[in-house]
Amino acid sequence: MINSKAVQLSAEVVSNKKVGAYNHMVFEVGDMAASCRPGNFVAISVGGASSSLILRRAFAIYRASLRSDGVGLLELVIAPQGSGSKWLVAQEPGDRVDLIAPLGTSFGIPKEPINALLVGGGYGSAPLFSLAETLKARGCRVDMVLGASTAGKIYAPLEGKRSVNSLTITTDDGSAGIAGRVSDVLPDLIKEHSVDVIYSCGPMAMLEAITVISQKADVLHQCSVEESMACGIGVCMTCVLPVEGDDGIIRMTRSCVEGPVMDGNRVLWSRSREIPDGVWGK
């Protein structure tokens, strides 16, 4: 079912700043901020009242917090690529947008201190920063890997460095950090830091590659999947993935309701665009 704490509201844009290839936007959301957890997402109505853009756009929550005066704030990192996101980043402080949050599942937080490795790709790394803060507050060791095609698409590397015990950067073109992909550096980092669990968010191909590595290393892998979501509330079934349940049965699972945070080792990555044999009901 839809996240029981989700509410719909008209949120005022508090700030909108360009940060490299992305926009960092802050919205005033009142008490709802207290219900948001790392991994949750928000669905925003875009285009304005007269727009033909009828579907909401889903964005991972970067951070939710309470200001010193008690005002609840919601922060997003947005890559202005499609017509909906371009409309959103054109909004100015004082404008209002219609949003629903928090939606979806959140990352599981351990009760005892562990060694965690956070892996993010491009703007997909956004929810990992608040997760790092939460894990550090639990006494966990937190190491982070941020990857992108080029240096300009690494989001907030300085903030990442402040939030964790160690930060590794990879870029496909070698313009920052280590030349290559995040998957190239993971095996050594898992061994070096005795990693207990990997948390990841980014492109689906990256999540699949991380799953292969986590399975070989016998490490837990919680990932936030990036599937296209038309409704965001579990009705349209456009964001389904084949996922094996604890009972061994494969089901087409909704990313927006049963996800976006999933056990990476349970997802049938290579069959994500078709219904595989053995799915319940097929």
C-alpha positions in Angstrom: 0.0 0.0 0.0 1.0 3.6 -0.4 3.2 5.1 2.3 0.8 5.7 5.2 2.5 9.0 6.1 2.2 10.5 2.6 0.3 13.8 2.4 -0.5 16.1 -0.5 0.2 19.8 -0.1 1.0 23.0 -1.9 4.7 23.7 -1.0 6.4 27.0 -1.4 9.8 27.2 -3.1 12.2 28.5 -0.5 15.3 28.5 -2.7 16.5 27.3 -6.1 20.3 27.2 -6.8 22.3 25.9 -9.7 25.0 23.4 -8.4 27.1 22.1 -11.3 24.9 20.2 -13.7 22.0 20.1 -11.2 19.6 22.3 -9.3 19.3 22.2 -5.6 15.8 23.2 -4.6 14.3 23.7 -1.1 10.5 23.6 -0.3 8.6 24.5 2.8 6.5 21.4 3.7 5.5 21.9 7.4 5.2 18.8 9.6 5.6 16.4 6.7 9.4 16.8 6.9 9.4 14.8 10.1 8.0 11.8 8.3 10.6 11.6 5.6 13.3 9.0 5.7 16.4 8.4 3.5 15.2 6.6 0.4 11.7 8.0 0.3 10.7 10.1 -2.8 8.3 12.9 -3.7 5.9 13.1 -6.6 5.4 16.6 -8.0 2.8 18.0 -10.3 4.6 19.9 -13.1 3.8 22.3 -15.9 1.2 24.4 -14.2 -2.6 24.3 -14.2 -3.0 24.6 -18.0 -0.2 22.2 -18.9 -0.6 19.0 -20.9 1.9 17.4 -18.6 -0.6 15.4 -16.6 1.7 12.9 -14.9 3.6 13.7 -11.7 7.4 13.5 -11.7 9.2 11.4 -9.1 12.3 12.7 -7.3 14.4 11.2 -4.6 14.4 13.2 -1.4 17.9 14.7 -0.8 17.2 15.8 2.8 14.3 16.7 5.1 14.8 18.8 8.1 13.4 21.3 10.6 14.7 24.9 10.6 15.6 26.5 13.9 12.2 28.2 13.8 10.4 24.9 13.5 9.6 25.2 9.8 9.8 21.9 7.9 12.0 21.8 4.8 12.3 19.4 1.9 15.4 19.4 -0.3 15.7 17.9 -3.8 18.6 17.6 -6.3 17.2 17.8 -9.9 18.8 17.1 -13.2 16.8 19.3 -15.7 16.5 16.8 -18.6 12.9 16.4 -19.6 10.1 18.9 -20.0 8.8 18.3 -16.4 12.1 18.7 -14.6 12.9 21.8 -16.7 9.6 23.4 -15.7 10.4 22.6 -12.1 13.8 24.1 -12.0 12.4 27.3 -13.6 10.3 27.9 -10.5 11.5 30.8 -8.3 11.4 31.4 -4.5 7.8 32.2 -3.5 6.3 30.0 -6.2 4.2 27.0 -5.1 4.2 23.4 -6.4 1.8 20.6 -5.7 3.6 17.6 -4.2 2.9 14.3 -2.4 5.4 12.9 0.0 6.9 10.8 1.6 6.4 8.0 -0.9 7.9 4.6 -1.2 10.2 2.6 1.1 13.3 3.8 2.9 16.7 2.4 3.6 16.9 -0.1 6.5 19.0 1.4 9.3 20.9 -1.1 11.5 20.3 -1.1 15.2 24.0 -1.7 16.0 27.0 0.0 14.5 28.2 -1.6 11.2 30.6 -0.9 8.3 28.5 0.6 5.5 29.6 1.5 1.9 27.4 4.0 0.1 27.5 4.0 -3.7 25.9 6.7 -5.8 25.8 7.5 -9.6 25.3 11.1 -10.8 22.4 12.9 -9.2 21.2 9.4 -8.1 23.5 9.9 -5.1 21.2 12.5 -3.6 19.5 10.3 -1.0 22.8 8.9 0.2 23.9 12.1 2.0 21.1 12.1 4.6 21.5 8.3 4.9 25.2 8.9 5.7 24.3 11.3 8.5 21.7 8.8 9.9 24.3 5.9 9.8 27.0 8.1 11.4 24.6 9.0 14.2 24.2 5.3 14.9 27.9 4.9 15.3 28.5 3.2 11.9 31.6 3.5 9.8 30.5 5.1 6.5 32.5 5.1 3.3 31.2 6.5 0.1 31.8 6.1 -3.6 30.5 8.7 -6.0 30.6 8.0 -9.8 29.5 9.8 -13.0 30.4 10.1 -16.6 32.4 13.3 -16.0 33.5 15.6 -13.1 30.7 18.1 -13.6 28.1 15.4 -12.9 29.5 14.4 -9.5 27.1 16.0 -7.0 28.5 17.9 -4.0 31.8 16.0 -3.5 32.9 18.3 -0.7 29.7 17.6 1.3 30.2 13.9 0.6 33.7 14.2 2.0 32.5 15.8 5.2 29.7 13.3 5.7 31.8 10.1 5.6 35.0 8.4 6.8 36.4 8.2 3.3 35.2 9.3 -0.2 36.2 7.7 -3.5 35.3 9.4 -6.8 35.2 7.7 -10.2 34.5 9.2 -13.6 34.2 7.4 -16.9 36.5 10.0 -18.6 39.0 10.3 -15.8 38.3 14.0 -15.3 38.0 13.6 -11.5 39.1 10.9 -9.1 39.8 7.4 -10.5 39.2 6.8 -14.2 36.5 4.1 -14.6 33.3 3.0 -13.0 32.2 2.6 -9.4 32.2 -1.2 -9.8 35.9 -1.1 -10.6 36.8 0.1 -7.0 34.2 -1.8 -5.0 35.9 -5.2 -4.4 39.0 -3.6 -2.9 37.0 -1.2 -0.7 34.8 -4.0 0.6 37.9 -5.9 1.7 39.7 -2.8 3.0 36.8 -1.6 5.2 35.3 -5.0 6.1 32.0 -3.8 4.6 28.8 -5.3 6.1 26.2 -3.7 3.8 26.2 -1.7 0.6 23.6 1.0 0.1 23.3 2.3 -3.5 21.3 4.6 -5.7 21.9 5.3 -9.4 21.3 3.9 -12.9 19.9 0.4 -13.1 23.0 -1.0 -14.9 25.2 0.3 -12.0 22.9 -1.3 -9.5 23.1 -4.6 -11.3 26.9 -4.5 -11.4 27.0 -3.8 -7.7 24.7 -6.7 -7.0 27.1 -9.1 -8.8 29.9 -7.8 -6.6 27.9 -7.9 -3.4 26.9 -11.5 -4.1 30.5 -12.6 -4.7 31.6 -10.9 -1.5 28.6 -12.2 0.5 27.6 -8.6 1.5 24.1 -7.3 1.9 23.0 -4.8 -0.8 20.1 -2.3 -0.3 19.5 -0.3 -3.5 17.1 2.4 -4.6 16.0 1.5 -8.1 15.5 4.0 -10.8 12.4 2.9 -12.7 10.0 5.2 -14.6 7.0 5.9 -12.4 3.8 7.2 -14.0 1.6 7.5 -10.9 4.0 7.0 -8.0 1.2 5.4 -5.8 1.0 1.8 -7.1 -1.9 2.1 -9.4 -0.6 2.1 -13.0 1.9 -0.9 -12.8 4.4 0.8 -15.1 7.4 0.6 -12.7 7.3 -3.2 -12.0 10.4 -5.4 -11.6 10.7 -9.1 -11.2 11.7 -9.7 -7.6 12.1 -13.0 -5.7 10.3 -13.0 -2.3 11.4 -14.6 0.9 9.1 -17.5 -0.1 11.0 -18.1 -3.3 8.2 -16.9 -5.5 9.0 -14.3 -8.2 6.5 -11.4 -8.4 6.3 -8.4 -10.6 6.9 -5.8 -7.9 6.0 -2.1 -7.9 9.0 0.1 -7.5 6.9 3.0 -6.2 5.2 1.1 -3.4 7.3 -2.0 -2.5 10.3 0.0 -3.5 12.2 2.1 -4.5 14.5 0.6 -1.8 14.9 -3.1 -2.4 17.2 -6.0 -1.6 19.4 -6.0 -4.7 20.1 -9.7 -4.4 16.4 -10.4 -4.9 15.9 -8.4 -8.1 16.2 -10.4 -11.4 18.1 -7.6 -13.1 18.7 -9.2 -16.5 14.9 -9.8 -16.9 13.7 -6.3 -15.8 12.1 -5.5 -19.1 10.0 -8.7 -19.5 8.0 -11.1 -17.4 10.3 -14.1 -16.8 9.1 -17.7 -16.5 8.2 -18.7 -13.0 6.5 -15.4 -12.1 3.5 -15.9 -9.9 0.3 -15.8 -11.9 2.0 -16.3 -15.3 
